[in-house]
Amino acid sequence: MNAYVRPTTSESSGVAPQQAVPAVPPCPVCGPATEGDPSGSLAPAPVWRPAPPQPTLAGDEIHVWRAGLDVDAYRLRRLTDVLSSEERTRAGRFRLPRDSARYVAGRGLLRELLGRYLDAAPSRLCFSYGSHGKPALAGQMAEQGLRFNVSHSHGLALYAFARDRELGVDVERIRTGLADTPAAERFLAPEEATVLRALPPAQRETAFFTCWCRKEAYLKAKGLGLALPLDQFVVTVTPGEPAKLLAARWDAHEPPRWRLADLAPARQYAGAVAVEGYSWQLRCWDWPARAESMPGSRGRPTPSE
């Protein structure tokens, strides 16, 4: 979730999550996107590989990083040091200390990752924001064409990076009791709601959050936020079905411009990335941090959520 998109299905500022987060298991084997294939499929699903010492992002690559936001006190102090004064002020406004710490970790990790790609000091980076809040690099660093997007949910963050192409990423923790409510259909196009209702009850929760991530990733890639009604575009719904933008009611030529790919960020989480164009390969990395920073890890007790 990002500040400029609706916080309906991810954690929002100052609101404590409800339940403990499950452990992060291994993911399936990673593979590149099929170049020029408009099907929207990405086979097989990505594995999260150990982080390279110095990441190199080619023009035909999309990098997605995952990171746990519950870092230890020493790491949190180091991440606080790279924040701007405005970011530190915002961190102090959270009602719960855990939410403040996760904000610091998430923002600090973003700066550290950007610093690696740009070979720049994380604390010196500046940001600008689109009319609907989409973040971008500002100043001289903007000239390098590095695009990024961030999402977080219940202690797990995803960071997506590309060169000279728009992209959006979303992660959501799969929670029970939402897919079968009337409120769920408010986030779907009629075609998507029809597919969701036709699924067996045991599949609906995962399908709803899978669909939501695909839609949210596309919304964030477009940078339109609330300005684009959720019933005005259609994505595939069923888990395991290739992620794809099926229709955009305002422009029949819009779907071929975008490629969607599902991510496998953790057990009981859904994730997706939406990218402008087709000729790209997906690379997924684990942020090099202590094991207990991942949500629900056994390295230390996880606070009740």
Summary of the structure (lengths in Angstrom):
residues: 305
radius of gyration: 18.2
end to end distance: 17.7
largest distance: 52.3
contacts: 997
relative contact order: 0.23
helix: 31%
strand: 22%
